[in-house]
Amino acid sequence: MHLIVIGWLYVVVMMAVAEATNTTGTVLGAIFTFLLYGLAPVALVVYLMGTPARRRAIKQREADAQEAARRAAAAKADAATEAAPSPATASDLPDQGGKAPAGAVAPVRKET
């Protein structure tokens, strides 16, 4: 993709140079040619083509953060087990879905 961007910008620079050096052309016209034919479309295409990579990077960062939180919780549970062993510490850890253990708080029922 980078090669296409470089090639297109080269073509647009040559168009701008031709615009600026032409007897009926102006430098202002060359600047607008470069901006409107070159930078604006290339920036838009690069942004749109980079969207899937940005999404993958965000998902990877979230997965890394969840894994770090799981490891920290496991290390904390191991430290608590070594300090005061109790059979309920393994059930106090969140499950693999990242949800809190069930049964910690009794459900409240509304009477009708």
Secondary structure as the mmCIF struct_conf table of DSSP 4:
data_model
#
loop_
_struct_conf.conf_type_id
_struct_conf.id
_struct_conf.beg_label_comp_id
_struct_conf.beg_label_asym_id
_struct_conf.beg_label_seq_id
_struct_conf.end_label_comp_id
_struct_conf.end_label_asym_id
_struct_conf.end_label_seq_id
HELX_RH_AL_P HELX_RH_AL_P1 HIS A 2 THR A 21
BEND BEND1 ASN A 22 ASN A 22
TURN_TY1_P TURN_TY1_P1 THR A 23 THR A 24
HELX_RH_AL_P HELX_RH_AL_P2 VAL A 27 THR A 33
HELX_RH_PI_P HELX_RH_PI_P1 PHE A 34 LEU A 39
HELX_RH_AL_P HELX_RH_AL_P3 ALA A 40 MET A 49
TURN_TY1_P TURN_TY1_P2 GLY A 50 GLY A 50
HELX_RH_AL_P HELX_RH_AL_P4 THR A 51 ALA A 83
BEND BEND2 ALA A 84 ALA A 84
TURN_TY1_P TURN_TY1_P3 PRO A 87 THR A 89
HELX_RH_3T_P HELX_RH_3T_P1 ALA A 90 ASP A 92
BEND BEND3 LEU A 93 LEU A 93
TURN_TY1_P TURN_TY1_P4 GLN A 96 GLY A 97
BEND BEND4 GLY A 98 GLY A 98
HELX_LH_PP_P HELX_LH_PP_P1 LYS A 99 PRO A 101
TURN_TY1_P TURN_TY1_P5 ALA A 102 GLY A 103
BEND BEND5 ALA A 104 VAL A 105
HELX_LH_PP_P HELX_LH_PP_P2 ALA A 106 VAL A 108
#
